[in-house]
């Protein structure tokens, strides 16, 4: 690059429009179409170096999965968005912090759920621990997930 700064695009107007459109799609029962729309927008924001819009897109995708009640889509979206090539640290941190209240209570206690919801909560804790593994900027969150997982395992026995 010769010491030059990367070009930064401002995709905030497009992001606003696409977020509204994806919310409408999810409410119409078309979660996969909404996620495809957000995935394409996420790539444009990431490549365009528009971090604020990227964070909004990533957190909205997770929230749509949660609102739809689709646990598999939530885990898949979380994994996909956090492991993208050249993903911004701000986006990964936002993903983890968005999903954290869905499985643990601050600072580290597992979220009390019914017996039917326990496997979903446990899978989410495992997925978040895996995402935070080796990321220095997410050490605190990894410790919280590890402690919550330990509490879950102790109560299971």
C-alpha positions as CSV (number, residue, x, y, z in Angstrom):
1,X,0.0,0.0,0.0
2,X,3.0,2.3,0.2
3,X,2.1,3.7,3.6
4,X,-1.2,5.1,2.4
5,X,-4.4,4.8,4.5
6,X,-7.1,2.6,3.4
7,X,-10.1,4.2,1.7
8,X,-13.1,4.5,4.0
9,X,-16.6,4.4,2.5
10,X,-19.7,5.8,4.2
11,X,-22.4,3.2,3.8
12,X,-24.7,4.5,6.6
13,X,-27.6,5.5,4.3
14,X,-27.5,2.1,2.5
15,X,-27.2,0.4,5.9
16,X,-30.3,2.1,7.3
17,X,-32.3,1.1,4.3
18,X,-31.1,-2.5,4.2
19,X,-31.6,-3.0,8.0
20,X,-35.3,-1.8,7.6
21,X,-35.7,-4.2,4.7
22,X,-34.2,-7.1,6.5
23,X,-36.4,-6.5,9.6
24,X,-39.5,-6.5,7.3
25,X,-38.4,-9.7,5.7
26,X,-37.9,-11.4,9.1
27,X,-41.3,-10.3,10.2
28,X,-42.8,-11.8,7.0
29,X,-41.2,-15.1,8.0
30,X,-38.3,-14.9,5.5
31,X,-35.3,-15.1,7.9
32,X,-32.9,-16.7,5.4
33,X,-33.6,-14.0,2.8
34,X,-33.0,-11.3,5.5
35,X,-29.7,-12.9,6.5
36,X,-28.6,-13.1,2.9
37,X,-29.3,-9.4,2.5
38,X,-27.3,-8.6,5.6
39,X,-24.4,-10.9,4.6
40,X,-24.0,-9.0,1.4
41,X,-24.1,-5.7,3.2
42,X,-21.7,-7.0,5.8
43,X,-19.1,-7.7,3.1
44,X,-19.5,-4.3,1.6
45,X,-19.1,-2.6,5.0
46,X,-16.1,-4.7,5.9
47,X,-14.3,-4.2,2.5
48,X,-15.3,-0.5,2.5
49,X,-13.8,-0.1,6.0
50,X,-17.1,1.3,7.4
51,X,-16.8,-0.1,11.0
52,X,-19.8,1.7,12.5
53,X,-22.1,0.3,9.8
54,X,-20.4,-3.1,10.0
55,X,-21.1,-3.3,13.7
56,X,-24.8,-2.4,13.2
57,X,-25.2,-5.0,10.4
58,X,-23.6,-7.8,12.5
59,X,-25.6,-7.1,15.6
60,X,-28.8,-6.8,13.7
61,X,-28.3,-10.2,12.0
62,X,-27.9,-11.8,15.4
63,X,-30.9,-10.0,16.8
64,X,-33.1,-11.1,13.9
65,X,-32.1,-14.7,14.5
66,X,-32.9,-14.4,18.2
67,X,-36.2,-12.8,17.5
68,X,-37.1,-15.5,15.0
69,X,-36.2,-18.1,17.6
70,X,-34.0,-20.0,15.2
71,X,-31.1,-21.3,17.4
72,X,-29.3,-23.0,14.5
73,X,-29.4,-19.8,12.4
74,X,-28.1,-17.8,15.4
75,X,-25.1,-20.1,15.9
76,X,-24.4,-20.3,12.2
77,X,-24.6,-16.5,11.8
78,X,-22.4,-15.9,14.9
79,X,-19.8,-18.3,13.6
80,X,-19.8,-17.0,10.1
81,X,-19.6,-13.4,10.9
82,X,-16.9,-13.8,13.5
83,X,-14.6,-15.8,11.3
84,X,-14.8,-13.7,8.2
85,X,-11.4,-13.0,6.6
86,X,-10.1,-9.6,7.7
87,X,-13.1,-9.2,10.1
88,X,-12.8,-6.0,12.2
89,X,-12.2,-6.5,15.9
90,X,-15.0,-4.1,16.7
91,X,-17.4,-6.3,14.9
92,X,-16.3,-9.5,16.7
93,X,-16.5,-7.7,20.0
94,X,-20.0,-6.4,19.2
95,X,-21.1,-9.9,18.2
96,X,-19.9,-11.4,21.5
97,X,-21.3,-8.7,23.6
98,X,-24.7,-8.8,21.8
99,X,-25.0,-12.6,22.4
100,X,-23.7,-12.6,26.0
101,X,-27.0,-11.6,27.7
102,X,-28.7,-14.5,26.0
103,X,-26.7,-17.1,27.8
104,X,-25.1,-15.6,31.0
105,X,-26.0,-13.1,33.7
106,X,-23.2,-10.6,34.4
107,X,-20.6,-11.2,35.6
108,X,-20.5,-15.0,35.0
109,X,-23.6,-16.9,36.2
110,X,-25.4,-19.0,33.6
111,X,-28.8,-17.7,32.6
112,X,-31.5,-19.7,34.4
113,X,-33.6,-21.4,31.7
114,X,-36.0,-24.3,31.5
115,X,-34.8,-27.9,30.9
116,X,-35.8,-27.7,27.3
117,X,-33.8,-24.5,26.7
118,X,-30.6,-25.7,28.4
119,X,-29.0,-27.4,25.4
120,X,-29.5,-24.2,23.3
121,X,-27.9,-22.1,26.1
122,X,-25.0,-24.5,26.5
123,X,-24.3,-24.6,22.7
124,X,-24.3,-20.8,22.7
125,X,-21.8,-20.6,25.6
126,X,-19.6,-23.2,23.8
127,X,-19.7,-21.2,20.5
128,X,-18.9,-17.9,22.2
129,X,-16.0,-19.5,24.1
130,X,-14.7,-20.8,20.8
131,X,-15.0,-17.4,19.2
132,X,-13.2,-15.7,22.0
133,X,-10.4,-18.2,22.1
134,X,-7.0,-16.5,21.5
135,X,-8.4,-13.0,21.1
136,X,-6.6,-10.7,23.5
137,X,-9.4,-8.1,23.2
138,X,-12.0,-10.6,24.4
139,X,-10.1,-12.0,27.4
140,X,-12.7,-10.8,29.9
141,X,-15.6,-12.3,28.0
142,X,-13.7,-15.6,27.5
143,X,-13.2,-15.8,31.3
144,X,-16.9,-15.1,31.9
145,X,-17.9,-17.8,29.4
146,X,-15.5,-20.3,30.9
147,X,-16.7,-19.6,34.5
148,X,-20.4,-19.9,33.3
149,X,-19.6,-23.2,31.5
150,X,-17.9,-24.5,34.7
151,X,-21.0,-23.7,36.7
152,X,-23.2,-25.4,34.1
153,X,-21.1,-28.6,34.2
154,X,-21.0,-28.7,38.0
155,X,-24.8,-28.4,38.2
156,X,-25.3,-31.1,35.6
157,X,-23.5,-33.7,37.7
